[in-house]
Amino acid sequence: NWCHRALHAGVHRTGIAVNKTYNLACSGATTQNLIYGSGVRQWDELNQGDYLAIKARNLHIKLIWVVASANDSGGIEFGPVMTDCTINRVFFLGECWPEYTNQVAARVTVSGNNLATAINSIKQTMTDAGYLSTDYQMVVMSYPSPVGPDVQDNPNFPGWSAGGCMLYLRDMAFGRNKVVPMFEAKIRQAALSTAVKYLDASRLFAGHEPCTETTWGS
């Protein structure tokens, strides 16, 4: 159904002793998808907040792991921006970072504020299901940079087209060195302001991005 749920998603690999883990996430979701009763759905699925409400009423939930806000309109808009920059590289239209560099602060603010709203909504969903704040944990995780500018340090660099490394080097550097750190700071702020746990994953793929020597972050 295009949700693209990985069998080895992080929620299944925490090492926490539980009877069952559930991945309610859906690729491309916005923070509205996490808000119970918002009516925002994807494909043939219920709203993720609606799903959570059902699980919370019928199970004893110990941990909620949230990664969200990169797809919000007016926010980071990861998919459209990456597509735009990739098209620039494929058709040799020039680097895209000059177009976006002055937009980053405003975009991460939108995403961060929306994330805080979604977190508070999730907490309310759990309260409505009869949970105390001490009955479960919520962890908000930041996003890793999907690309890095160090690809040409790879002695076995496969080439731009052959390796699928379809971004200009300076666009990769812009993403990893400016966008991701600013976004990470806003996600951290959203987590702290809503009193939930925070996991910084912004450097998770460092050295393992596509076309690096030991790639696994693709």
C-alpha positions as CSV (number, residue, x, y, z in Angstrom):
1,N,0.0,0.0,0.0
2,W,3.1,2.3,-0.4
3,C,3.7,2.7,3.3
4,H,7.1,1.0,2.8
5,R,7.4,-0.4,6.3
6,A,10.8,-2.0,6.9
7,L,10.8,-5.3,8.6
8,H,13.9,-4.1,10.5
9,A,12.6,-0.7,11.4
10,G,14.1,0.7,14.6
11,V,10.9,0.2,16.6
12,H,11.4,-3.6,16.2
13,R,15.1,-3.4,17.3
14,T,15.1,-1.5,20.6
15,G,16.0,-4.5,22.7
16,I,13.3,-3.6,25.2
17,A,11.6,-6.7,26.6
18,V,8.0,-6.5,25.1
19,N,5.6,-9.0,23.8
20,K,4.9,-7.2,20.5
21,T,6.1,-4.3,18.5
22,Y,3.9,-2.3,16.0
23,N,5.0,0.0,13.2
24,L,2.2,2.4,12.5
25,A,4.4,4.7,10.4
26,C,3.8,5.4,6.7
27,S,6.3,6.8,4.3
28,G,5.6,10.4,3.3
29,A,3.4,11.1,6.3
30,T,2.9,14.6,7.7
31,T,2.4,15.4,11.4
32,Q,-1.3,15.6,10.7
33,N,-1.2,11.9,10.1
34,L,-0.2,11.5,13.8
35,I,-3.1,13.5,15.2
36,Y,-6.2,11.5,16.3
37,G,-9.3,12.7,14.6
38,S,-7.6,14.9,12.1
39,G,-9.1,12.9,9.2
40,V,-5.8,12.9,7.3
41,R,-5.2,9.4,5.9
42,Q,-2.7,7.7,3.6
43,W,-3.6,5.0,1.0
44,D,-6.0,2.5,2.5
45,E,-4.9,3.1,6.1
46,L,-6.4,4.8,9.1
47,N,-4.9,7.9,10.4
48,Q,-1.8,6.9,12.5
49,G,-3.3,8.7,15.6
50,D,-6.5,6.8,15.1
51,Y,-4.5,3.6,15.0
52,L,-2.6,4.5,18.1
53,A,-5.9,5.2,20.0
54,I,-7.1,1.7,19.1
55,K,-3.8,0.1,20.2
56,A,-3.8,2.1,23.4
57,R,-7.3,1.0,24.4
58,N,-6.6,-2.7,23.8
59,L,-2.9,-3.1,24.8
60,H,-0.5,-2.0,27.4
61,I,1.8,0.3,25.5
62,K,5.2,0.9,27.0
63,L,7.0,2.9,24.3
64,I,6.0,5.3,21.5
65,W,8.7,6.2,19.1
66,V,8.1,9.2,16.9
67,V,10.0,10.4,13.8
68,A,8.0,13.0,12.0
69,S,7.7,16.5,10.4
70,A,10.1,16.2,7.4
71,N,7.2,16.0,5.0
72,D,5.1,18.9,6.3
73,S,4.0,21.5,3.8
74,G,5.9,24.7,4.3
75,G,8.4,22.8,6.4
76,I,11.4,20.7,5.3
77,E,9.4,19.0,2.6
78,F,12.1,16.4,2.1
79,G,10.7,14.6,-0.9
80,P,10.0,17.6,-3.1
81,V,13.3,19.3,-2.3
82,M,15.3,16.2,-2.9
83,T,13.5,15.6,-6.1
84,D,14.2,19.1,-7.2
85,C,17.9,18.9,-6.4
86,T,18.1,15.5,-8.1
87,I,16.5,16.8,-11.3
88,N,19.0,19.7,-11.3
89,R,21.9,17.2,-11.2
90,V,20.4,14.8,-13.8
91,F,19.8,17.6,-16.3
92,F,22.9,19.6,-15.4
93,L,20.8,22.6,-14.3
94,G,23.2,23.8,-11.6
95,E,23.3,23.4,-7.8
96,C,20.1,23.8,-5.9
97,W,21.5,25.0,-2.5
98,P,21.5,28.7,-3.5
99,E,17.7,28.5,-3.9
100,Y,17.0,27.0,-0.5
101,T,19.7,28.3,1.8
102,N,17.7,31.3,2.9
103,Q,14.6,29.2,3.5
104,V,16.0,26.7,5.9
105,A,15.4,28.6,9.1
106,A,11.7,29.2,8.3
107,R,11.2,25.7,7.1
108,V,12.7,24.0,10.2
109,T,10.6,26.3,12.4
110,V,7.4,25.2,10.7
111,S,8.4,21.5,11.0
112,G,9.5,21.9,14.6
113,N,6.3,23.7,15.7
114,N,4.1,21.1,13.9
115,L,6.0,18.3,15.6
116,A,5.4,19.8,19.0
117,T,1.7,19.9,18.2
118,A,1.7,16.3,17.1
119,I,3.5,15.2,20.3
120,N,1.0,16.9,22.5
121,S,-1.8,15.3,20.5
122,I,-0.3,11.9,21.0
123,K,0.0,12.5,24.7
124,Q,-3.6,13.5,24.8
125,T,-4.6,10.3,22.9
126,M,-2.8,8.3,25.6
127,T,-4.5,10.3,28.4
128,D,-7.9,9.7,26.8
129,A,-7.1,6.0,26.7
130,G,-6.6,6.0,30.5
131,Y,-2.8,6.3,30.7
132,L,-0.8,8.3,33.2
133,S,2.3,10.0,31.8
134,T,4.3,7.6,33.9
135,D,2.7,4.5,32.3
136,Y,4.7,4.8,29.1
137,Q,7.6,6.5,27.5
138,M,7.7,8.6,24.3
139,V,10.9,9.0,22.3
140,V,11.2,11.6,19.5
141,M,14.1,10.9,17.1
142,S,15.7,13.3,14.7
143,Y,16.5,12.5,11.1
144,P,19.9,11.4,9.7
145,S,21.4,13.1,6.7
146,P,20.6,10.8,3.7
147,V,23.7,12.0,1.7
148,G,27.2,13.2,2.4
149,P,29.8,15.1,0.4
150,D,32.6,12.7,1.1
151,V,31.6,10.2,-1.6
152,Q,34.7,10.9,-3.7
153,D,36.9,9.8,-0.8
154,N,35.7,6.3,-1.6
155,P,38.5,4.5,-3.4
156,N,35.9,2.4,-5.2
157,F,33.6,5.3,-6.1
158,P,31.2,3.9,-8.6
159,G,30.7,7.1,-10.5
160,W,27.8,9.6,-10.3
161,S,25.3,8.0,-12.6
162,A,26.4,4.3,-12.2
163,G,26.3,4.7,-8.4
164,G,23.1,6.6,-8.2
165,C,24.8,9.5,-6.5
166,M,22.6,12.0,-8.2
167,L,23.3,15.2,-6.3
168,Y,26.0,17.9,-6.7
169,L,28.7,17.7,-4.1
170,R,27.9,21.1,-2.7
171,D,24.2,20.3,-2.5
172,M,25.2,17.2,-0.5
173,A,27.3,19.3,1.8
174,F,24.5,21.9,2.2
175,G,22.1,19.1,3.3
176,R,24.4,17.4,5.7
177,N,26.2,20.4,7.2
178,K,23.4,23.1,7.3
179,V,19.9,21.7,6.8
180,V,20.2,18.6,9.0
181,P,21.9,20.3,12.0
182,M,19.3,23.1,12.0
183,F,16.5,20.6,11.7
184,E,18.0,18.5,14.5
185,A,18.0,21.6,16.8
186,K,14.3,22.2,16.2
187,I,13.3,18.6,16.7
188,R,15.3,18.6,20.0
189,Q,13.5,21.8,21.0
190,A,10.1,20.3,20.2
191,A,11.0,17.2,22.3
192,L,12.3,19.3,25.3
193,S,9.3,21.7,25.2
194,T,6.8,18.8,25.4
195,A,8.8,16.9,28.1
196,V,9.5,13.7,26.1
197,K,12.7,11.8,25.6
198,Y,14.9,12.8,22.6
199,L,17.2,10.6,20.5
200,D,19.7,12.5,18.2
201,A,20.2,10.4,15.0
202,S,21.5,13.3,12.8
203,R,24.9,11.6,12.4
204,L,23.5,8.0,12.2
205,F,24.5,7.5,8.5
206,A,27.8,9.4,8.7
207,G,30.3,7.6,6.6
208,H,27.7,5.2,5.3
209,E,25.7,7.3,2.9
210,P,25.1,6.1,-0.7
211,C,28.3,5.8,-2.7
212,T,30.6,5.8,0.3
213,E,33.0,3.0,0.9
214,T,30.9,1.2,3.5
215,T,27.4,2.3,2.5
216,W,24.3,1.0,4.3
217,G,22.3,4.2,4.7
218,S,20.5,4.0,1.4
